Structure formats: C-alpha cells, structure tokens
C-alpha cells in the first residue's frame, strides 16, 4: 500500500475515472488540491476569471462529447456559492459535472471561520449528491461515489466539499486496486417495447419527440435508425436539436412557444400520437397541457421514473435509458418490418415535408440598422454544416433556434431550463477546450455578453479560439417584449451616450474596446451587407491569433420575435416568407 495525502488519492481517482481537464480558481482552502495536481500531473487546468465561469466551462466541456465529465474547482465560502448557478444549470439539463470546494478545517467549521459556509446544504436542491468529507480515509471513496452518481440513472452534478485538514491528512491508498463502480441504467423490457410499437403502429399520424436524453445516452444514431425503419417523423426538443440532421427528410421541425418553427407546431397539431424519448415536456415546448395533448395519445420514455406523469400522464410510460429503450424498440420494429406489419407512413411524411417547405418566416431584410433575422440568414451562408453553435437565453437565442440550422449531434449546445445570462462565453470556452478542432460559433445578445465578459481573457490566455456573434440592440430584448403584456417598457434600456465612443450613436457599451482590452479581437458591423466580409475576417483573425473573435452587429433597437402563449397561437410580428428570396437560406425553399 502507498502512503499519501488524501487529496493526492482524490487526484489519482479522478485520473482513473477519465478526468484530464479541470476548470477553476485557486484559493487558500483548496491549495492542497492544486499542490496535488502539480505534483502528480495528468490533469490540465484552465484558470477562470470567475468561479461561476469555471462551472459553466465544465458544463460546456461535458456537453461537447459523450462520456465527458467537466470538473470545476473553487476554494471555500463564496467560491462554492458562485458555482450554484452552474450546478443549477447542470442539474436542470441532466448534465454531470463535478464541483470541488475547499472548506475550513473541521475544528473551525462551526465557529464562523473566514469563508466557512455550509455549502452542501446550500447546493442540495441543485445537485444529485453533495457531501462534506469529514474523514480523510473516505476521500477516495467519496470521489468514487461521485462518478457513480453522475453516470447512473438520470445524470446530474455532484459537489464534494473538502475541509483543509482532511485534504492534508495522510492515508493508505492503492490506486492499482481501484475500480470504478458499475453504472446503473434502467432498460426497456420486451413487453414494454411491444406495447410501444403496437401503439405507434395503430396511429395514423405519429411523431417522435427526441429530447436531450438521446445525447446523454449517445443514442442519436439509434434514433435516426428507428425513425427511418418505422417511417415516423421526428420533432427534436431544443435540448435534442441535432439528434437528426435538419435536412433529413424525417426532421419536421421544432415545437414550442419560442424556439420553434411554424411547420413544427403545425405538424404537432396535426398528429394523433406523440412518442417522447428522453424529453421532459418542458412548458416552453408544450404551452398549456390542454392544447398540447388534445386529440393525441402519448408514450413517454425517461430514465427518471418520477419524470413520467410529472407534467401530464401519458398513455404509456416507460422508465428507461434512451439508448436501452431504442435497442428494444429497434428489435421489435425490425421483426414487424420483416413480417410486413409496419404501416406505410409515406403520405404522412409528405404532408409534414410540405409544411416544412411552405411555412417559412422571412429573413431577408435590407434594413439598416439590421433586423436580427438577416443576421441568421448571413450566418447560415457563412458557417457550414460542421458548425457547433453555443447559446443560452434571450431573443438572440430564440431567433437563432428559429432560423439557424444544426446538422450534427451536440452541435447546438444550449442550457435549456435554467437559462442563466452570462453562460455563453464560458460554456463556449469549455466546448473549445473539449474539442479544439470543432468550429464553434457562439451567439449572444448584448446583455448576456456583458454578464461574464471577463471570461474572454481565458480564451486569450489559453488560446481557445472561437467566433462570438454579438447581436446588439442595447436592450433587454426578451424582457422588453414580455413587458408588452403590462403595457410598459421599463428599466430594460441599456442605451446611453458613451462619451468615449460617440460613433456608437447611443448604443452604450463599447464592446470592441472591452474585447480588445481582454486580449481578443473584435469587428463591428452596422450594415448587414457587410456581414459576409466580417465573418470571413473573423475566421482569418481567429486562425492567425488563436483567440476568440467577436463580431458585433448593431441591430435595430426594437424587434419582436415570433412567440406566443400557445403552440396554436404564435404571434408572427414580421412578414412571412412568400417566395424563396424572402428566406434564401431556409432549410427547405419555398420555390
């Protein structure tokens, strides 16, 4: 047996569990961990500028590739509380990240010691498991359980809080005798699969709804195979976008109150059975349950049993990992196909494709300042099918989901339920760190961009290049649009006369100056006709300097983006596309 500090055993366990990158900020109470990281090696470290930023970097890292687990590190007290938002975002979207915090020595934890806080109680509601390790010998086993919790059942974040003296204590530990705990995931039985396929086969106009659980199970190929085998069209949720390519004949649009397509909503309303796999029936997808469910039967597959029936009770509920479920569904469907028992869905698919071709929103506007729709049209033109988009919340994200195209799994990386402003920059950096060859394009409105803008310095310091499209209307645009219902426009204006940047004409913050001050590159565009040149220059600057490059587009101050309170009552504030030239980069052209 080898004798070592308990915290050194923790590092060895993390390495054995597959960790090779961590994001964090050192501090007095967590310095023993940093000493162990330096001594033992094998885990790269990215220094964040804010501990919340580190947690979002860990999220971006996890969300990039199947099997990834992001690690974020902070000291005691405010470092842990700073990471609560990242833990909430990860918990809400079933994303495993490991948060490690330092803590006061055990003898001083209850003496109101400097930066001593009961972090495990604080994060309990937003973690899958949280613990303060009180015995040095339990440190390696706490980490062992942490990885087991993150990977088993519904994935989610965990927090391990380590008192200073626990980290420093010596223990006996043999890493060669260490084995990760087996992962437990529920499966679908043969009987369940037969009942599901029978219900699917009885329907005339069925749809598959693909949620983020498809990615958690790394089951996107199985989903596409199942759709093609049965001929059933697919509606991805925002978290499942990319599970089937946007240009696939069976991808028939997204549904919802905001991040949706006209044709997606119309197709859902025309359906008679909805087969949800790995989704949670989020309210911005469904709207009111009465409208969403009227005239339809439902099958719901979710890895977490208590999710089934949480929003509404399906006709058939199956608690199962999405990948295991699809294996069972494919087995039965193949047998039925070989026996000639599966229905021909060609007429239903054709009607869905016709809606996809004709129900388009207009994007081609020549206005100066630019309309946001035109920005996404130009992005479709400039960025290819390999592009990975990262975004969080706001009108920029909503419009992006309505107009951009995603062709590959995990190439729309978005925090779904929590939607914290400031998420985009650190998450994008986490994606680039996880996959340096990936073509990453982030999308923010001006307020999201300002929330954690300091993290751009991380991209400059550690050479994490990506393009950040910043659409600037100098407004809290989504909140302003929501305030229309109260007949107010109050406390949401970000515009002011910047005495140092009169060329901004009242648009307030000089983002170009701030970005350049943080060591990155930036381009400002006023005329949408200049966007292609700007995007080309951004690609050149990114390749040359290996830093984030921001392309800021000055938008018209007020644009209302399509949304509503029900999926059958979406307000279309702008003109709709009537000809192909109205939406020249739409996924399916009008003419």
C-alpha positions as CSV (number, residue, x, y, z in Angstrom):
1,X,0.0,0.0,0.0
2,X,1.2,3.5,-0.7
3,X,1.0,6.3,1.8
4,X,-0.1,9.7,0.5
5,X,-2.1,12.7,1.3
6,X,-5.9,12.1,1.0
7,X,-6.1,14.8,-1.7
8,X,-3.5,13.0,-3.8
9,X,-5.6,9.9,-3.7
10,X,-8.5,12.1,-5.0
11,X,-6.4,13.2,-7.9
12,X,-5.4,9.6,-8.7
13,X,-9.1,8.6,-8.6
14,X,-10.1,11.4,-10.9
15,X,-7.4,10.4,-13.4
16,X,-8.5,6.7,-13.3
17,X,-12.2,7.9,-13.9
18,X,-11.1,9.7,-17.1
19,X,-10.6,13.3,-15.9
20,X,-7.8,15.1,-17.8
21,X,-9.0,18.7,-17.7
22,X,-10.3,20.9,-14.8
23,X,-11.5,24.5,-14.7
24,X,-11.2,26.5,-11.6
25,X,-9.8,29.3,-9.4
26,X,-7.2,28.5,-6.6
27,X,-7.7,29.7,-3.1
28,X,-6.3,29.1,0.4
29,X,-8.7,26.3,1.4
30,X,-8.2,24.4,-1.9
31,X,-4.5,24.9,-2.3
32,X,-3.7,21.3,-1.2
33,X,-5.6,20.1,-4.3
34,X,-3.7,22.4,-6.5
35,X,-0.4,21.1,-5.0
36,X,-1.5,17.6,-5.7
37,X,-2.4,18.5,-9.3
38,X,1.0,19.9,-9.8
39,X,2.8,17.1,-8.1
40,X,1.0,14.2,-9.9
41,X,0.3,15.8,-13.3
42,X,-2.1,14.3,-15.8
43,X,-4.9,16.8,-15.3
44,X,-4.7,20.1,-17.3
45,X,-6.1,23.2,-15.7
46,X,-7.8,26.3,-17.1
47,X,-7.8,29.3,-14.8
48,X,-11.2,31.0,-14.9
49,X,-11.7,34.7,-14.1
50,X,-14.9,34.0,-12.1
51,X,-15.8,30.7,-10.3
52,X,-19.3,30.7,-11.9
53,X,-17.4,30.9,-15.2
54,X,-15.5,27.8,-14.2
55,X,-18.7,25.9,-13.6
56,X,-20.1,26.9,-17.0
57,X,-16.9,25.9,-18.6
58,X,-17.3,22.5,-17.0
59,X,-20.8,22.3,-18.4
60,X,-19.6,23.2,-21.9
61,X,-16.9,20.6,-21.6
62,X,-19.4,17.9,-20.6
63,X,-21.9,18.7,-23.2
64,X,-19.4,18.5,-26.1
65,X,-18.8,14.8,-26.3
66,X,-20.4,11.6,-24.9
67,X,-18.7,10.4,-21.7
68,X,-17.2,13.8,-20.8
69,X,-17.4,14.9,-17.2
70,X,-16.4,18.5,-16.6
71,X,-14.7,19.4,-13.3
72,X,-14.8,22.8,-11.6
73,X,-12.7,23.8,-8.6
74,X,-13.0,26.6,-6.1
75,X,-12.0,27.5,-2.6
76,X,-14.3,27.8,0.4
77,X,-17.1,30.2,1.0
78,X,-18.0,32.4,-1.9
79,X,-16.4,30.1,-4.5
80,X,-19.0,27.4,-3.8
81,X,-21.8,29.9,-3.7
82,X,-20.6,31.3,-7.0
83,X,-20.9,27.9,-8.6
84,X,-24.5,27.4,-7.5
85,X,-25.8,28.8,-10.8
86,X,-23.6,26.3,-12.8
87,X,-24.9,23.5,-10.6
88,X,-28.5,24.5,-11.1
89,X,-28.0,24.7,-14.9
90,X,-26.3,21.3,-15.0
91,X,-29.0,19.8,-12.7
92,X,-31.8,21.2,-14.8
93,X,-30.5,19.7,-18.0
94,X,-29.2,16.4,-16.6
95,X,-25.5,17.3,-17.1
96,X,-22.9,15.6,-15.0
97,X,-20.2,18.0,-13.6
98,X,-18.0,17.5,-10.6
99,X,-17.7,20.6,-8.3
100,X,-14.9,20.5,-5.8
101,X,-14.7,23.1,-3.0
102,X,-12.3,23.7,-0.2
103,X,-13.6,24.1,3.4
104,X,-12.3,25.4,6.7
105,X,-10.6,22.8,8.9
106,X,-13.0,20.5,10.7
107,X,-12.5,22.1,14.1
108,X,-13.4,25.5,12.8
109,X,-16.3,24.8,10.5
110,X,-18.9,25.8,13.1
111,X,-17.0,28.8,14.5
112,X,-18.0,31.2,11.8
113,X,-14.5,30.9,10.4
114,X,-13.4,33.0,7.5
115,X,-15.1,31.9,4.3
116,X,-16.7,28.9,6.0
117,X,-20.2,28.1,4.8
118,X,-22.4,25.0,4.8
119,X,-22.1,24.6,1.1
120,X,-23.6,21.1,1.0
121,X,-26.9,22.4,2.5
122,X,-26.9,25.3,0.0
123,X,-26.5,23.2,-3.1
124,X,-28.6,20.3,-2.0
125,X,-31.6,21.2,-4.3
126,X,-29.4,21.6,-7.4
127,X,-27.1,18.6,-7.1
128,X,-27.7,14.9,-7.4
129,X,-25.4,14.4,-4.4
130,X,-23.4,16.7,-2.2
131,X,-21.1,15.9,0.7
132,X,-18.6,17.4,3.1
133,X,-16.0,14.7,3.6
134,X,-15.2,14.5,7.4
135,X,-12.7,11.6,7.4
136,X,-9.5,11.5,5.3
137,X,-9.9,7.8,4.6
138,X,-13.2,8.5,2.9
139,X,-11.9,10.9,0.4
140,X,-11.1,8.4,-2.4
141,X,-14.4,6.7,-1.8
142,X,-16.3,9.9,-1.9
143,X,-14.9,10.6,-5.4
144,X,-15.7,7.0,-6.4
145,X,-19.3,7.5,-5.4
146,X,-19.4,10.9,-7.1
147,X,-18.6,9.4,-10.5
148,X,-21.1,6.6,-9.9
149,X,-23.8,9.1,-9.1
150,X,-23.0,11.3,-12.1
151,X,-23.2,8.4,-14.5
152,X,-26.0,6.3,-13.1
153,X,-29.7,6.9,-13.7
154,X,-30.5,10.5,-14.6
155,X,-27.2,12.2,-14.9
156,X,-26.5,15.3,-12.8
157,X,-23.9,17.3,-11.0
158,X,-22.3,16.5,-7.6
159,X,-20.3,18.6,-5.1
160,X,-17.5,17.4,-2.9
161,X,-16.5,19.7,-0.1
162,X,-13.1,19.1,1.5
163,X,-12.0,20.6,4.8
164,X,-8.4,21.7,4.7
165,X,-7.1,19.3,7.3
166,X,-8.9,16.4,5.6
167,X,-7.1,17.2,2.3
168,X,-3.7,17.3,4.1
169,X,-4.0,14.2,6.2
170,X,-2.1,11.1,5.1
171,X,-3.9,7.8,4.3
172,X,-3.0,4.4,2.8
173,X,-4.4,4.1,-0.7
174,X,-3.5,1.8,-3.7
175,X,-4.8,3.2,-7.0
176,X,-3.9,-0.1,-8.7
177,X,-6.6,-1.8,-6.7
178,X,-9.2,0.8,-7.6
179,X,-12.0,0.1,-10.0
180,X,-14.9,2.5,-11.0
181,X,-18.3,1.4,-9.7
182,X,-20.6,-0.2,-12.3
183,X,-23.1,2.2,-13.9
184,X,-26.8,1.5,-13.3
185,X,-29.2,2.5,-16.0
186,X,-32.8,1.2,-16.4
187,X,-33.8,-0.7,-19.5
188,X,-36.9,-1.4,-21.5
189,X,-38.4,-4.9,-21.4
190,X,-39.7,-6.8,-24.4
191,X,-43.3,-6.4,-23.3
192,X,-42.9,-2.7,-22.9
193,X,-41.3,-2.4,-26.4
194,X,-44.1,-4.5,-28.0
195,X,-46.8,-2.3,-26.4
196,X,-45.0,0.9,-27.6
197,X,-44.6,-0.4,-31.1
198,X,-48.2,-1.5,-31.2
199,X,-49.4,1.9,-30.1
200,X,-47.2,3.6,-32.7
201,X,-48.5,1.2,-35.4
202,X,-52.1,1.9,-34.6
203,X,-51.6,5.7,-35.0
204,X,-52.2,7.4,-38.4
205,X,-50.1,10.5,-37.8
206,X,-47.4,9.7,-35.2
207,X,-44.4,11.8,-34.2
208,X,-41.2,11.0,-32.4
209,X,-40.1,13.7,-29.9
210,X,-36.3,13.5,-29.3
211,X,-35.1,15.1,-26.1
212,X,-31.7,15.7,-24.5
213,X,-31.7,12.2,-23.1
214,X,-30.8,11.0,-26.6
215,X,-27.5,12.7,-26.2
216,X,-26.9,11.6,-22.7
217,X,-27.3,8.0,-23.9
218,X,-25.2,8.7,-27.0
219,X,-28.2,7.2,-28.9
220,X,-28.7,9.6,-31.8
221,X,-27.8,7.0,-34.4
222,X,-30.3,4.6,-32.9
223,X,-33.0,7.4,-33.0
224,X,-32.4,8.0,-36.7
225,X,-32.4,4.3,-37.5
226,X,-35.7,3.9,-35.6
227,X,-37.3,6.8,-37.4
228,X,-36.1,5.5,-40.8
229,X,-37.2,1.9,-40.0
230,X,-40.7,3.0,-38.9
231,X,-41.0,6.0,-41.3
232,X,-42.1,8.2,-38.3
233,X,-41.1,11.9,-38.5
234,X,-39.0,13.4,-35.7
235,X,-39.5,16.6,-33.7
236,X,-36.4,17.4,-31.6
237,X,-36.7,19.5,-28.5
238,X,-34.3,22.4,-28.1
239,X,-32.1,20.1,-26.0
240,X,-32.4,17.3,-28.6
241,X,-31.7,19.6,-31.6
242,X,-29.1,17.9,-33.8
243,X,-30.1,14.3,-32.9
244,X,-31.4,14.2,-36.5
245,X,-29.9,16.5,-39.2
246,X,-32.1,19.5,-40.0
247,X,-32.1,18.5,-43.7
248,X,-33.1,14.9,-43.1
249,X,-36.5,14.1,-44.7
250,X,-37.9,12.9,-41.4
251,X,-36.8,16.0,-39.4
252,X,-40.1,18.0,-39.4
253,X,-39.3,21.0,-37.1
254,X,-39.2,22.1,-33.5
255,X,-42.3,22.7,-31.5
256,X,-42.9,25.3,-28.8
257,X,-43.8,28.8,-27.8
258,X,-40.5,30.4,-28.7
259,X,-37.7,28.2,-30.1
260,X,-39.9,26.6,-32.7
261,X,-40.8,26.5,-36.4
262,X,-44.1,27.3,-37.9
263,X,-44.1,24.0,-39.6
264,X,-43.1,22.1,-36.5
265,X,-46.0,23.5,-34.5
266,X,-48.4,22.8,-37.4
267,X,-47.3,19.2,-37.7
268,X,-47.6,18.6,-33.9
269,X,-51.1,19.9,-34.0
270,X,-51.9,17.6,-37.0
271,X,-50.5,14.5,-35.2
272,X,-52.5,11.8,-33.3
273,X,-49.7,10.1,-31.3
274,X,-46.5,11.6,-29.8
275,X,-43.7,9.2,-28.8
276,X,-41.3,11.1,-26.5
277,X,-37.9,9.7,-25.8
278,X,-35.6,11.3,-23.3
279,X,-37.6,14.5,-23.0
280,X,-39.4,16.2,-20.1
281,X,-42.3,18.0,-21.7
282,X,-40.9,21.4,-20.8
283,X,-43.5,24.2,-20.7
284,X,-41.9,26.2,-23.5
285,X,-42.2,23.2,-25.7
286,X,-45.7,22.3,-24.8
287,X,-47.5,25.5,-23.8
288,X,-50.7,24.6,-22.0
289,X,-51.2,20.8,-21.5
290,X,-54.8,21.1,-22.8
291,X,-53.7,22.4,-26.2
292,X,-50.7,20.1,-26.5
293,X,-52.5,16.9,-25.6
294,X,-55.9,17.4,-27.2
295,X,-56.8,14.6,-29.6
296,X,-53.4,12.8,-29.1
297,X,-52.1,9.7,-27.3
298,X,-48.7,9.8,-25.7
299,X,-45.8,7.5,-25.0
300,X,-43.1,8.8,-22.7
301,X,-39.7,7.2,-22.2
302,X,-37.5,8.7,-19.5
303,X,-34.6,7.5,-17.4
304,X,-36.0,9.0,-14.3
305,X,-39.3,7.3,-13.2
306,X,-40.6,10.4,-11.4
307,X,-40.5,12.4,-14.6
308,X,-43.2,10.2,-16.1
309,X,-46.5,11.8,-15.3
310,X,-44.9,15.0,-13.8
311,X,-46.4,17.3,-16.5
312,X,-49.2,15.1,-17.7
313,X,-49.9,11.4,-17.6
314,X,-49.0,9.5,-20.8
315,X,-51.0,6.6,-22.2
316,X,-47.8,4.5,-21.8
317,X,-44.8,5.4,-19.6
318,X,-41.5,3.5,-19.7
319,X,-38.7,4.3,-17.2
320,X,-35.6,3.6,-19.3
321,X,-32.3,4.9,-20.6
322,X,-33.0,6.3,-24.1
323,X,-30.3,4.1,-25.7
324,X,-31.5,0.9,-24.0
325,X,-35.1,1.8,-24.9
326,X,-34.2,2.3,-28.6
327,X,-32.4,-1.0,-28.7
328,X,-35.6,-2.7,-27.6
329,X,-37.8,-0.7,-29.9
330,X,-35.5,-1.4,-32.9
331,X,-35.6,-5.2,-32.1
332,X,-39.4,-5.3,-32.2
333,X,-39.7,-2.9,-35.2
334,X,-37.3,-4.9,-37.3
335,X,-39.3,-8.1,-36.6
336,X,-42.5,-6.3,-37.5
337,X,-40.9,-4.8,-40.6
338,X,-39.7,-8.2,-41.8
339,X,-43.3,-9.6,-41.2
340,X,-44.8,-6.7,-43.2
341,X,-46.7,-5.4,-40.2
342,X,-45.5,-1.8,-40.1
343,X,-47.7,0.8,-41.6
344,X,-46.6,2.8,-44.7
345,X,-46.1,6.4,-43.5
346,X,-45.2,8.0,-46.8
347,X,-48.4,10.1,-47.1
348,X,-48.0,11.5,-43.6
349,X,-44.3,12.2,-44.1
350,X,-45.1,14.0,-47.4
351,X,-47.6,16.2,-45.6
352,X,-45.1,17.1,-43.0
353,X,-42.5,17.9,-45.7
354,X,-45.0,20.1,-47.5
355,X,-45.5,22.1,-44.3
356,X,-41.7,22.3,-43.8
357,X,-41.4,23.7,-47.4
358,X,-44.2,26.3,-47.2
359,X,-44.4,27.6,-43.6
360,X,-41.3,29.7,-43.5
361,X,-40.5,33.0,-41.8
362,X,-38.9,35.9,-43.8
363,X,-35.3,36.5,-43.1
364,X,-34.2,38.8,-46.0
365,X,-34.5,42.4,-44.8
366,X,-32.2,45.1,-46.0
367,X,-32.8,47.5,-43.1
368,X,-30.0,49.5,-41.5
369,X,-29.6,49.1,-38.5
370,X,-30.1,45.4,-39.2
371,X,-33.0,43.2,-38.4
372,X,-31.9,40.1,-36.4
373,X,-33.5,37.8,-39.0
374,X,-31.0,38.9,-41.6
375,X,-28.1,38.2,-39.3
376,X,-29.1,34.5,-39.0
377,X,-29.6,34.3,-42.8
378,X,-26.0,35.5,-43.2
379,X,-24.8,33.1,-40.5
380,X,-26.3,30.2,-42.5
381,X,-24.5,31.4,-45.5
382,X,-21.1,31.9,-43.8
383,X,-20.9,28.8,-41.5
384,X,-21.1,25.3,-42.8
385,X,-22.7,22.0,-41.6
386,X,-19.8,21.3,-39.2
387,X,-20.6,24.4,-37.2
388,X,-21.3,24.0,-33.5
389,X,-23.5,26.7,-32.0
390,X,-23.4,27.7,-28.3
391,X,-26.1,29.9,-26.8
392,X,-28.1,30.5,-23.7
393,X,-31.2,32.7,-23.5
394,X,-32.8,35.8,-24.8
395,X,-34.2,37.0,-28.2
396,X,-30.9,36.2,-29.8
397,X,-31.1,32.5,-28.8
398,X,-34.8,32.3,-29.6
399,X,-34.4,33.7,-33.1
400,X,-31.3,31.7,-33.6
401,X,-33.2,28.5,-32.9
402,X,-35.9,29.6,-35.4
403,X,-33.5,30.4,-38.2
404,X,-30.2,28.6,-37.8
405,X,-29.6,25.0,-38.9
406,X,-28.0,22.2,-37.0
407,X,-26.7,19.0,-38.7
408,X,-24.8,17.1,-36.2
409,X,-25.3,15.8,-32.6
410,X,-24.1,18.0,-29.8
411,X,-23.7,20.9,-32.3
412,X,-26.3,23.0,-30.6
413,X,-25.1,23.5,-27.1
414,X,-27.6,25.3,-25.0
415,X,-28.6,25.4,-21.4
416,X,-32.3,24.7,-21.5
417,X,-34.2,25.0,-18.3
418,X,-32.0,27.4,-16.2
419,X,-31.1,29.9,-19.0
420,X,-28.6,32.0,-16.9
421,X,-27.3,35.2,-18.6
422,X,-23.5,35.1,-19.0
423,X,-23.5,31.3,-19.7
424,X,-22.5,31.6,-23.3
425,X,-18.9,32.8,-23.2
426,X,-17.6,30.3,-20.5
427,X,-19.6,27.4,-22.0
428,X,-18.1,28.1,-25.4
429,X,-14.6,28.1,-23.9
430,X,-15.4,24.7,-22.4
431,X,-16.5,23.3,-25.7
432,X,-13.3,24.5,-27.4
433,X,-11.2,23.0,-24.7
434,X,-13.0,19.7,-25.1
435,X,-12.7,19.7,-28.9
436,X,-10.1,22.1,-30.2
437,X,-10.8,21.1,-33.8
438,X,-14.5,21.9,-33.6
439,X,-15.8,25.0,-35.4
440,X,-17.5,26.9,-32.6
441,X,-19.8,29.9,-33.1
442,X,-21.4,31.4,-30.0
443,X,-24.4,33.6,-30.1
444,X,-25.3,36.3,-27.6
445,X,-27.4,39.4,-27.1
446,X,-25.6,42.4,-25.6
447,X,-26.8,41.7,-22.0
448,X,-25.8,38.0,-22.0
449,X,-22.5,39.1,-23.4
450,X,-21.8,41.6,-20.7
451,X,-22.6,39.3,-17.8
452,X,-19.4,37.3,-17.9
453,X,-17.4,39.1,-20.5
454,X,-14.2,38.8,-18.4
455,X,-14.0,35.1,-19.3
456,X,-12.9,36.2,-22.8
457,X,-9.5,36.7,-21.2
458,X,-9.4,33.0,-20.5
459,X,-9.8,32.4,-24.2
460,X,-6.9,34.7,-24.9
461,X,-4.6,33.3,-22.2
462,X,-5.2,29.7,-23.1
463,X,-5.6,30.1,-26.8
464,X,-9.2,28.9,-27.1
465,X,-10.4,30.4,-30.4
466,X,-14.0,30.6,-31.5
467,X,-16.3,33.2,-33.2
468,X,-18.8,35.0,-31.0
469,X,-21.7,36.6,-32.8
470,X,-22.9,39.5,-30.7
471,X,-26.3,41.0,-31.8
472,X,-26.6,44.4,-30.1
473,X,-29.9,46.2,-29.8
474,X,-28.9,47.9,-26.5
475,X,-31.9,46.4,-24.8
476,X,-33.1,43.6,-22.6
477,X,-35.0,42.5,-25.6
478,X,-36.8,39.4,-24.3
479,X,-37.9,41.2,-21.2
480,X,-39.0,44.2,-23.1
481,X,-41.1,42.0,-25.4
482,X,-42.6,40.3,-22.3
483,X,-43.4,43.7,-20.8
484,X,-45.7,44.4,-23.7
485,X,-48.3,42.4,-21.8
486,X,-48.0,45.0,-19.0
487,X,-48.0,48.0,-21.4
488,X,-44.6,49.1,-20.1
489,X,-41.1,49.5,-21.4
490,X,-39.4,50.0,-18.0
491,X,-35.8,49.5,-16.8
492,X,-34.8,47.4,-19.8
493,X,-32.9,50.0,-21.8
494,X,-29.2,49.6,-22.0
495,X,-28.6,52.5,-24.3
496,X,-26.6,55.6,-23.2
497,X,-24.3,58.1,-24.8
498,X,-20.8,56.7,-24.3
499,X,-18.5,59.7,-24.0
500,X,-15.6,57.6,-25.1
501,X,-17.3,56.1,-28.2
502,X,-19.6,58.7,-29.9
503,X,-19.5,56.5,-33.1
504,X,-21.9,54.2,-31.3
505,X,-24.7,56.8,-31.5
506,X,-26.1,56.0,-28.1
507,X,-25.7,52.2,-28.1
508,X,-23.8,52.4,-24.8
509,X,-21.0,49.9,-24.1
510,X,-18.1,49.9,-26.5
511,X,-17.8,46.1,-26.8
512,X,-15.0,46.3,-29.3
513,X,-12.8,48.2,-26.8
514,X,-13.6,45.9,-23.9
515,X,-13.0,42.8,-26.0
516,X,-9.7,44.1,-27.3
517,X,-8.7,45.1,-23.7
518,X,-9.2,41.4,-22.7
519,X,-6.8,40.2,-25.3
520,X,-9.2,39.2,-28.1
521,X,-10.2,40.5,-31.5
522,X,-13.4,42.3,-32.4
523,X,-15.2,43.6,-35.5
524,X,-18.3,45.9,-35.5
525,X,-20.8,45.8,-38.3
526,X,-23.5,48.4,-39.0
527,X,-24.7,47.3,-42.5
528,X,-25.9,43.7,-42.9
529,X,-24.5,43.7,-46.4
530,X,-21.0,43.7,-44.8
531,X,-21.6,40.6,-42.7
532,X,-20.0,38.1,-45.1
533,X,-16.8,40.1,-45.2
534,X,-16.9,40.4,-41.4
535,X,-17.3,36.7,-40.9
536,X,-14.5,35.9,-43.3
537,X,-12.2,38.3,-41.5
538,X,-13.2,36.8,-38.2
539,X,-12.2,33.4,-39.4
540,X,-8.9,34.8,-40.6
541,X,-8.2,36.6,-37.3
542,X,-9.1,33.5,-35.3
543,X,-6.8,31.3,-37.2
544,X,-3.9,33.8,-37.0
545,X,-4.1,34.8,-33.4
546,X,-5.8,31.7,-31.8
547,X,-8.1,33.8,-29.6
548,X,-11.9,34.4,-29.5
549,X,-13.1,36.8,-32.2
550,X,-16.3,38.8,-31.6
551,X,-18.4,40.0,-34.5
552,X,-20.8,42.7,-33.2
553,X,-23.8,43.6,-35.3
554,X,-25.7,46.8,-34.4
555,X,-29.4,45.9,-34.6
556,X,-32.5,48.0,-34.8
557,X,-33.5,48.8,-31.2
558,X,-36.9,47.0,-31.3
559,X,-37.7,43.8,-33.0
560,X,-40.4,41.4,-31.7
561,X,-39.5,37.8,-32.4
562,X,-42.2,35.3,-33.1
563,X,-43.7,33.7,-30.0
564,X,-46.9,33.1,-28.1
565,X,-48.7,31.6,-25.2
566,X,-49.9,28.5,-27.0
567,X,-48.5,26.4,-29.8
568,X,-51.7,27.1,-31.8
569,X,-51.5,30.9,-31.2
570,X,-48.0,32.1,-32.1
571,X,-47.7,35.8,-32.8
572,X,-45.9,36.4,-36.1
573,X,-44.8,40.0,-35.7
574,X,-42.9,40.3,-39.0
575,X,-43.7,39.5,-42.6
576,X,-43.8,35.8,-43.6
577,X,-41.9,34.3,-46.5
578,X,-43.9,34.2,-49.7
579,X,-41.1,33.4,-52.1
580,X,-37.7,31.7,-51.9
581,X,-35.9,35.1,-52.0
582,X,-37.7,36.0,-48.7
583,X,-35.8,33.2,-46.9
584,X,-32.9,32.2,-49.1
585,X,-31.1,30.1,-46.5
586,X,-34.2,28.3,-45.2
587,X,-33.8,24.6,-44.7
588,X,-36.4,23.9,-47.4
589,X,-37.0,26.6,-50.1
590,X,-40.5,27.9,-51.0
591,X,-39.7,27.8,-54.7
